[in-house]
């Protein structure tokens, strides 16, 4: 075991949980190993340039600044049996190593307890090491971390770390001294029964310019064992939350089979900043509390596989990245439940890539997003996922303020609530770009709401059973359960096309349920720019006024643009048009099939500045009053179009208040009907 020299300072930097894009300084005034007493106090084991072996026993010095185990100047302490280490003096670490010192817990069953404030259970300074096997680290008060790596290296296997927990404080009662207890002082051995305290900035493991390995060897190969981290301190504000893992200033975390549980506002599973890196497999995180985010990356790197996150609370996001962060996740199951809580966020120029089974992201709270890309240069790319949103105002995939979301081969389900609104599948807003490639979107239907059931986030029938039968779907959308949309603040939506508009050979399928729930909606305010490009997209709507494609501008402004190629649309209820342009919209529709079952038209153009150019279409109207081409104030320029209307007395052309332009029959039969 050779010491590893790593440069570093002694400031631990954290992140604010209340704002997903901001990184705020968060210092931890931990004890330094250098200030220990000159002489060896009672009950301290000190290896100063020597090698000591400790078989077992309890070591609980009471002198301020005196750790129970202290290794310095290449000194080594080897605990070959189970030991109990306890300190209670302020700003005193229980285990400390400095100047190439090393501490090794070689046998399972040791406990390292910190009863006072302002010092960690274990502190590793630059060039020092701590190895652990089945050790339990406990801390109780504020600014008291489980393990603090200040330039050193920690290697652990099968450990338990609990911070902000109620501990026994009576030296005369060795059965509970330094161990978790309940409110009556009785010993607690079940972590689920631990009692939290008002402790802030009490992290599980923090590292600055150091290395942390959990259940892996030096090559990153799993070695067996599971590490459990419990963060229970309450009373945290935005800048002094407690985090399961906290990395900064180039710290390196390589972990496998780690379970992290946090309770309390602004306590997160892990926060990584300023060049730190997390490499993790089989990482499970459960957080509860306002701002209790699962994982946060700020100018940091992450490579993860087998990631599970459950986050409950207002703005309790699953995973967020900001700045220069680059995060890759292969295999994820992320579930958030709280108002404005998002599953995965990429912001402020960061890059996030998601793929792999089970590939589940569920946002169960109102106005939450399953995926969200926000800010110029931010890119969120996902493949093969299942996205679900359960309440009103939620969006499955959202790109805004010049962020880019690229989603492929995925399934999207949105619900809202009965009589509610705005359960959108995909949305671009404020200059954001959404790219959909071969996805299936189902919006405005009842989804399973029991997190413990296999039907959670999936379509269910009237009895609450998961179903894939469209006839059994229960519609919940009434307004705005749109499949995909560009908001009036502007943005770009590309369905199965490249940036130059060329088809990609994929097919996005959109199906909406509920009145006023459009398949694809493009809106544009007078000061914004909105654009839709689509090819080979299939759209079906169920509900009155549920248009397949609706492109609407603002009176007096330049209208939004839409280029549609080889669409296949079907609307099934009254006043539901195939393609509808309003208020200056500029739309081209080519080689497409538009069918209606209600009184909606195949194509409708409203507003003097609206123009729809149609080429080589098949329009089938199956409802009474259905109109093939309906120019009510706008212009429709149609050529090579076939219109079949089985509803009577339906009209095939209506130019009241507008211009039908030209209508030329196709020289050969148009596209075949579905």
N, C-alpha and C positions, 0 to 999 in steps of 0.2 A: 504494500500500500504506500505509494509515493505521494507526497503532498503535491497539490496542483496550485500553482501561483496564478491568481486571477486579479487583475487590477480592479479597483472599485472605490467608490465613496460610500458614505454612511447615511445617505438620504434615500428613503423609500418613497417612491412616487406612485400615487394611485390615480383613480379616475372617478369623476362624479357620476353617480348612478341616475341622477335626476334628468340629465340632458345627454342623449345618446351620442351627440357629436362633440362634446366638450371634454377635455382632459384637464382636471384640476390638480394642483399640487396637494399632496397628502403626506405629511411627514410623520414618522413614528419615532419618538424619543426613547429608543431602547438603550439598555445598559451597554456599556462598552466593556469588553473583557480586560482592558488595560487598567481599569481603576480598582482591581481587586486588592484586598488588604495585603500588606507586605508579608505578614506572617500568616501561617496556615491556621485558620480558626477551627474551632471544634466542629466535627462532623463534615468537614470538607475533604474531598480527595483531590490532591493536586499533583499533577505530573509536569514538573518543570524541567524539561530536557531528559526525562526518565521515562521508562515504560513500567506501568503499574497494572496489575491484574486484580480485579475485584470480583469475588465469588458471589456475594449476595449481601443484603443488609439494607438498612434505611439510613439515609444521609440527609439531614435537614438543618444546615447551618442557619443561624439567625442574624449574623453580622451583615450590615449593609454592604453591598458590593461583593459579597462572597458567594459564588456559585457552589452548588453541591459537588459537581465535577468540573475541574478546571485543568485544561491541557494547554501548555505554552512552550514555546521554544523547542519545537519538535518533540515535545512530550506526548506520550500515548497512554490512554486509559482504556483497558479492555475489560468490559463487564462480562464475565463468562457465565454468570447466573443472573437471576432476576433481582434487580435492585429497585428501591423506591427512593426517588430524589425529590426534595421539596424545598422551596424557598418562599418566604413571605415578605421580606424587606423590600421597600420601594426601589424601583429601577435596578433590579438585580436579576440576572438570568439564572436559571437553575443549572443549565449546562453551558459552558463557555469554552471555546477553543480559539487560540490566537497564535500567531507566529509559527505556522507550520504544525500546530498541535493537531491531535486526532483523538476522537472518542468513538468507541465501537461497542454497541450493544449486541453481543454475539448470541444471546439466548432470548427466546421469547418470554414475555411476561413482565418486563420492567415497566415502571411508571415514572414519568417526569412531570411534576406538578408545579405550577406557578400560582401562588395565592395572592400576591401583591400586584399593584398597578405599575406600568412603565417598564416592564422587562419581559422577554420571551421565556418560554420553557427551555429553548435551546438557541444559542447564537453561534454562528460560524463566521469568523472573520477571514479576510483574504488569505488564501493559501492553506486553509485548514479543511478538515474533513470530519463528517459524522456519518457513521453507518448504523443502521437499525434493523432489527428483525422482530416484528411483533411487539413493538413498544407502544405504550399509550402516553400521549402528551396532553396534559390538561392545563388550561389557564382560565382565570375567572374574571379579571377586571379589565379596564380600558387600557389600550396601548400595550397589550400583553399578547404576543403572538405564540402560536404553537412552536414554529421553527422559523428562525430568522437567518437567512443566508446573505451575509454581507461580503460577497466575494469568495466565499468558500464553496464546498461541495457537500451535498447531502444525498445519501443513497439509502432508501428505505424500502422495506418489503413487509407487507401485511400489518402496517401500523394503524393506530387509531389516533386521530387528533381532534380534540374538542376544545373550543374557545368560547368564552362568555357563558360558562356553565357554573352552576352553584357547586362549590366544593366544600368538603369538611375542613374546618379550620382549627380543630382542637387537637393539639399534640398528644393530649392524654387519652385520646380515643384512636388508637392506631388502625382500627378496623375501617374508619372513614376519613382519617387525616389525609388531605390532599386528593381525595377521591370524590366522584360525583355523588351528591346526596339529594334527597327530595326536600320539600319545604320543612319537614319535621326532623331533618337531620339523619334520615335513614339511608343506608347505602343503596345506590342505584347502579345496576349492572346493565340494564337494557338502554341503549342509546336513545330509543324512542321516548324514554321517560326522563331524559335529562331536563333540568330546569334552567332556563335562560336567565341571564342577568343584564343589567343596564351597562353593557360593556361596548365601547366603540373602538374602531381601528384595531380589533383583535383578530388578525388574520390567521388562517390555518398555517400556510407556508408562504413566506415572502422571500424574494430573492432580488438582489441588485448586483449585477455583474457577477453572478455566481451560477452554479449548476445544481439542478435538482433532478434526481432519477428516482422514480417510484415503480417498483416491481419490474424493472428492466436492468439488463447488464450494460456495460459500457458501449456495446454495439447497438443498444436499443432492443435487444431480443427479450421478450417476456420471460421472467424467471419464476412465475407463480406467485400466489398471494394477492390479496385485495386490500387496498388502503381506503379507510373511511375517514372523512373529514366532516365535522359538525360545527357549524358557525351559528351560535345562538344568541349572541349579544344584541341587545335592543337599544333603542334610543339614538340611532345613528342619523346624522344629517347627510346632506348631499356630498359632503367632502370627507366624512369620517366613517364611512361604512366599513364593515368587516368582510373580507373576501376569502374564499376557500384557498385559492392560489393567487398570488400577487407577484407579478414580474415587472422589472424596469431595468433600464440602462444595460441592455444586452444580456440579461439573464436568460438561461437556457433551461427549459423544462422538458423532460422526456418521461412520459408517464403511461402506465397501462393498468387497466382494472382499478380505477379510482372512482369512488362514490362520494359526492359532495352534497351536503344538505345545509341550507342556510335558512334562518328564520329571522325576520326583522327587516324594517325599511332600509333600503339602500345597501343591503348585504348581497353580494353577488357570488356566483360560483367561482369565477376567475376573472382577473383583470390583468392585461398585459400591455405595456407601454414602452416607448422610447427604445426600440430596437430589440426588445425581448422576443423570445420565440417559445411557442408551445407545440410540441409534437405529442399527440395523444391517441391512444386506441382504447376502446371500451371505457369511455369517460361518461359517467352518469351524473347529472346535476339536477337538484330539486330545490327551488327557491320559493319563498313566500314573503311578500311585503311590497309596499310601494317602491318602485324603482329597483326591485330586486332582480336584476338582469342575470341570465345564466352565464354568458361569457362576453367580455368586452375586449376588443383589440383597438389600441390607439397607437398608430405608427409601430405596429408589431406584426409578427408573422405567426400563422397557425396552420398546421397540417394535422387533420384529425380523421379518424375512421371509427365507426361504431359509436356515434355521439347521440346521447339521449339527454334532452332537457325538458323539464317541466317547470314553468315559471308562472306564479299566480300573484296578481296584484296590479294596480294601476301603473302603467308604463313599465311593467316588468317584462322586458323583452327577452327573447330566447338568446340570440347571438347578434352582436352589433360590432361593426368595424368602421374605423374612421381614419383619415389622414393617409399615410403611405402603407397602411396595413394590406397584407395579402393573406387571405384565408382560404384554404381548401378543405372541404369536408366530403368524405366518401362514406355514405351510409349514415343517415340521420333520422331521428324521430324527435321533433321539436314541437312542444305544445305549450301555448301561452293562454292565460285566462285572466283578462283584466282590461279595463277601458284603456284605449290607446296603447295597448301592448302588441308589439309586432314580433313575428316569429324570427325572421332574419332581416337585418338592416345592413346595407352598405352605403356609407356616406362620406362626404368630404374627400372624394378622390380615391377611396379604397376599392379593392377588388375582392369579390367573394365568389367562389365556385362551389356548387353543390351537385352531388350525384350519389347514386348507390342506394341499395335497398336498406331499410324499408322506405326511405325517402318520403317521410310524412312530415308535413308542417301544418298545424292547426292553430288558428287564431280564434279563440272562443269569446273574446270580449268585444264590446261595442267600439266601433271605429278603429279596430285593429287591422293590421295588414299581415298576411302570411309572409309575403316577401316585399321588401321595400328598398328601392335604390334612389338615393337622394343626394343631390349636389353634383356640380360639374366634375367630370372625370370618374365618378363612381360607377362601377360596373358590377352587376349581380347576374351571374350566369348559372342556370339550373337545368338539369336534365333528369327525366324519369321520376319526377316527384308526384306526390298527391297533396294538393293544397285544399284546405277547407276553412271557411269562415262561417260563424254561427249567428252573429247578431247584426243589427242594423248599422249601416255606415261602414261596414267592414269591406275590405278589398283584398282579394287573394294575391294579386300581383300588381305593384304600384311603382311607377317611375316618375319622379318629379324633380323640379329645379335642375334640369339638365342631366339627371342620372339616367342610366340605361339598364333595363331589365331584359335579358334574353332567356326565354323559357322554351324548352323543347321536350317532346315526348311525354308530357305530363297531363294529369287529370286535375281539374279544378271543380270544386263544389262550393256553392254559396247558398246561404239560407235566409238570413234576416229573421224576422219573426212574423207571425200571421198579422196582416194588416200593416206591416212595416214597410220600409223602403230601403233603397240604396244598398243592395247586396250585389256588388259588382265583381265580375271575374277578373278582368285586367283593366288597368287605367294608366294613361299617360297624362301628366299635368305639368303646368308651369315649365314647359320646355323639355320635359322628360321624353324618353323613347322606350317604347315597349315592342319587342320582337317576339312573335309567337310562331313556332315551327312544329306543326303536327301535334298540337295539344287538343284535348277534349274538355269543353267547358259546359257545365250544367249549373244554371243559376236559378234562384228563387224557389227551391224545393226544400222540404223538411229534411234535416239531417239529424243523425243521432247525437244526443247531448250528454250521454253518460260516459265519462272518461274511462270507466272500468269495463265498458262493453266493447265488443269487437266492432259494433256499428258506429262507434264514435267518429263523427265527421263524415259519415257516408250516408247516401240517400236511404230513407226508411219509409215504410208504408204507414197506413193509418194506425196500425198496431205497434209501431215502433221497431219493426223488424227490418233489417237491412234488405234492400231490394235493388235489382238491376233492371226490373221491368218498368218501362216508362208508364204503362197503364196504372201502376201502383204508386207512382210518385204523388206526393201531397204538395200542392203549390202553396208557397208562402209569400211570394213577391207580389206587391201591388203597384209599386212605382219604383223604377230605377233598379230592378234586378237585372241590369244589363250585362250581356256577356262580356263585351270589351268596349272601351270608350276612350275618347280624348276629351278631357274636360274643357270648359270654356276658357281656361287660362292658357291653353295651347299645348302642343306636343305632337309627337309622331307615333302612329300605330302601324306596324308592319305585320301583316298576316301572311305567312308562307312566302315572303318575297325577300330578296336581298335589298341592300340600300339603294341600288339603281333600279329597283322595281322588277327585276327578272325573277321568274318563279323558281322556287327552291325544290319543287317536287314533293313537298309535304302538304298535308291537309289538316287545317285546324277546323274542328267541328264545334259549333256553338249551338246550345239549346237553352232557351229561356222559358220560364213559367211565371205567369202573373200579368195582369193588365199593366200597360204602360212600361213594359220591360222589353227593351230593344235588344236585338242581337248585337249590332255594332252601332254605336252612337259617336258621332263626331260633332262637337260643339266648338264655337269660337266666338270670343268676345271681340269687340272692335279693335282692341289693342294687342290681340294675340294672333298666333299663327298655328293652325291645326292642319294635320295632314294624315290621310289614310291611304295605305297601299295594301292591296290584298289580291291573292291568286289562289284558285282551287279551294276556297273556303266554303264550307257547308254550314248554313244557318237555318235553324228552325225556331219559331216562336209560338207560344201558346198564351193567348190573352188579347183582350181588346186593346187597340192602339199600340200593339206590340210590333213595331216595324222590324223588318229584317235588318235594313241599313237605314239610318237616319243621319243626314248631314245637314247641320243647321248653323247659319252664321248669325250676325247681329245686324240689325237694320242700319244702313248707312256705312257699314264697314266692308272691307274686302272679305269675301266668303271663304270658307275652308275648302280644301281640295281633297278629292277622293278618286283614286284610280283602281277600278275593280275588274279583274280578269277571271273568267271561268268560275264565277260564283254559282252556287246551287242553293237557292233559298226557298223556304216554304213558310208561309204564315197561315195560321189556322183559325183566326177569329176576326171580329168586325173591325173595320178601319185600320187594318194592319197591312201596310204596303210592303212591297218587295224592296224597292229603293226609293227613298223620299228625300228630296233636297229642299231646303228652306233658306230664305233670307240671304241670297247671294252665293249659295253653295255652287261649286264647280265640280261636276262629277262626270266621269267616263265609265261606262259599263260595256264590257266586250265579252262575246262568246259565253253567255251566261244563261242559266235557267232560273226564272222567277215564277213561282206559283203561289197563288193565294186561295184560301178557302172561305174567306169572309168578304166583306164589301170593300176591302182595300184594293188599291191599284197595283199593277206590276211596277210602274214607275210613276211618281208624282213629283211635280215641280211647282213650288210656291215662291212668290216674290219675283219682282221684275228682273232682278239681277241674277236669278238662279238659272243655271244652264246644265242640262243633263244630256250627254252624248251617248247614244245607245247603238251598238253595232252587233249584229248577228245574235239576237236574243230569241229565246223561246219564253213567252209569257202565257201562263195558264191561269185563268180566273175561274174558280169553282164556286163562288158565292154570288147571291143576288146583289146586283148593284156594283159588282167588281169591275174596275175600269183598267183596261190594258195600259194605256198611256194617258196620264191625267195632268195636263198643264194648266194649273190654276194660278196664273200670274207669272209663271216662269216659262222657260223654253225647253222643249224636248226635241233633240235632233236624232232621229231614229232611221236606221237603214238596215236591211237584211233581217227584219224582226218578224217573227211569227207569233200571232196572238190567237189563243183559243180560249173562249169564255163559255163555259157550260152553264153558268148561272143566268137566269133571265129575270128581269129585263136588263142585263148588264150592258154597258157600253164599252166599246173597244178604244174609242178616242174621245177625249173631252178636252177642249181648248178654251173653256170658259175663262175669260180674263187672262189668257196666256197665249202662247204660240206652240202649236204642235210641231212646227218645223217641217221636216220631211219624213215620209214613211215609205220606204221602198221594199217590196217583197224580196226575200232572199232568192237567188237563182237556184238554190237547191235546198232541201229540208234543213232546218236549223238543228241545233243540238237536241238530242232525244230527251224526252221527259224522264223523270226519275221513276 
